[in-house]
Amino acid sequence: MLDQRPKAVSVSGDNKPLSCFNFRPDLVFPVRNYTSDCVIDNHIPSSDPVLFYEIDLGDASEFRGKLRIRGVDIDGYKILRTEAPAVPNAIAALLLHLRDRTGKIPHVYFGWSEGNPIMYLARYILFGEGDTAPVTREILRQAEPDPELRPNVHVGG
């Protein structure tokens, strides 16, 4: 799933949680300020590892079995990039892969979207679109039945 090259995605072997955030290069620069905002807004200790992911929406008619994810380093910050037809599925796959690779249960952080979450779930089931946070959590719940091993989804803001 991940390139073998990206030293940018290596995470230390300590027991600190791995915190993951969406990265939008068109909206957030410099990375240092965005990282600080994410850490402060979500009460994450500054010493904990933070990883960013960037998922571009691909062709919805293309259903591939594997994501091609590459790691990049921008100003010393770790960012994983990929393209996928469904963002929640890509986030869930990435989190499960990170868990398996690092031995840590990753935490992913989202902001609230306006609207009814049940309607977003229905839109996802019917049309393949919806609010990313609850849909990602549901995909993770189905993929990993053990809550102790399941990546954590946080929504706030």
C-alpha positions in Angstrom: 0.0 0.0 0.0 2.7 2.5 1.0 5.8 3.3 -1.0 8.8 1.7 0.5 10.8 5.0 0.1 9.0 7.4 2.4 11.1 8.0 5.5 8.6 10.9 6.0 6.1 8.4 7.3 8.2 6.5 9.8 6.9 6.9 13.3 8.9 6.4 16.5 8.4 3.2 18.4 7.3 4.8 21.6 3.8 4.3 23.1 2.5 7.8 22.2 -0.7 7.8 20.1 -0.5 8.6 16.4 -2.7 11.6 15.5 -3.8 11.9 11.8 -5.3 15.0 10.2 -6.5 15.9 6.7 -4.1 18.2 4.8 -5.3 20.6 2.1 -2.4 22.3 0.5 -4.7 24.7 -1.3 -6.0 25.9 2.1 -3.3 25.5 4.7 0.1 27.0 4.6 2.5 27.2 6.2 2.3 23.7 7.6 3.8 24.8 10.9 0.8 27.0 11.7 -1.7 24.3 10.6 0.0 21.7 12.8 0.0 24.0 15.8 -3.8 24.7 15.3 -4.5 21.0 15.0 -2.5 20.1 18.1 -4.0 22.9 20.2 -7.6 22.6 19.0 -7.6 18.8 19.8 -5.6 18.9 23.0 -2.8 16.8 21.7 0.5 16.9 23.5 3.1 18.7 21.4 5.4 15.7 21.8 3.0 13.2 20.2 3.6 12.3 16.6 1.3 14.0 14.1 0.7 12.7 10.6 -1.2 14.4 7.8 -3.0 12.7 4.9 -4.1 14.3 1.6 -6.7 12.4 -0.5 -7.7 13.7 -3.9 -11.0 12.4 -5.2 -10.4 10.1 -8.1 -12.6 8.6 -10.8 -15.5 7.0 -9.0 -15.8 4.4 -11.7 -12.3 3.1 -10.9 -12.4 0.5 -8.2 -8.9 -0.7 -7.5 -7.9 -3.1 -4.8 -5.0 -1.1 -3.5 -4.2 2.6 -2.8 -1.0 4.0 -4.0 0.1 6.1 -1.1 3.3 8.1 -1.1 4.9 9.9 1.8 6.3 13.4 1.4 8.0 15.7 3.8 7.1 19.4 3.7 9.1 21.6 6.0 9.7 18.6 8.3 6.1 17.5 8.5 4.9 14.1 7.5 2.2 14.0 4.8 0.8 10.9 3.0 -0.8 11.5 -0.4 -3.1 9.4 -2.5 -6.0 9.5 -4.9 -9.2 7.4 -4.3 -12.7 7.2 -5.6 -14.2 7.3 -2.0 -12.4 9.4 0.6 -13.9 7.7 3.7 -12.8 4.2 2.4 -9.3 5.6 1.7 -9.0 7.1 5.2 -10.2 3.8 6.8 -7.7 1.8 4.8 -4.9 4.1 5.6 -5.7 4.0 9.3 -5.9 0.2 9.4 -2.6 0.0 7.5 -0.9 2.5 9.9 -2.1 0.4 12.8 -0.8 -2.8 11.3 2.5 -1.2 10.3 3.3 0.7 13.5 1.5 -1.4 16.2 -0.3 1.8 17.4 -4.0 2.6 17.3 -4.2 5.7 15.2 -6.5 8.6 16.0 -8.1 10.6 13.2 -9.6 14.0 13.7 -12.4 15.7 11.8 -14.4 18.9 12.1 -18.2 18.8 12.2 -20.2 19.2 9.0 -23.5 21.0 9.1 -26.5 18.7 8.6 -28.1 15.5 9.8 -25.5 12.6 10.1 -28.3 10.0 9.2 -28.9 11.8 6.0 -25.1 11.8 5.2 -25.1 8.0 5.8 -28.1 7.5 3.6 -26.4 9.6 0.9 -23.3 7.4 1.2 -25.3 4.2 0.9 -27.4 5.4 -2.0 -25.0 7.6 -3.9 -21.5 7.0 -2.5 -21.2 10.4 -0.9 -21.8 11.8 2.6 -20.1 13.2 5.7 -16.7 11.8 6.0 -16.3 11.3 9.7 -19.3 9.1 10.5 -18.9 7.2 7.2 -15.2 6.5 8.0 -16.1 5.4 11.5 -18.8 3.0 10.1 -16.3 1.5 7.6 -13.8 1.0 10.4 -16.5 -0.6 12.6 -17.3 -3.1 9.9 -13.6 -3.8 9.0 -12.4 -4.2 12.6 -15.0 -5.8 15.0 -12.8 -5.4 18.1 -13.2 -1.9 19.4 -9.8 -2.1 21.2 -8.0 -2.6 17.9 -10.1 -0.1 15.9 -8.6 3.2 14.9 -10.3 6.1 16.8 -12.4 8.7 15.1 -12.7 12.1 16.7 -15.0 14.9 15.6 -15.0 18.4 17.1 -14.8 22.1 16.4 
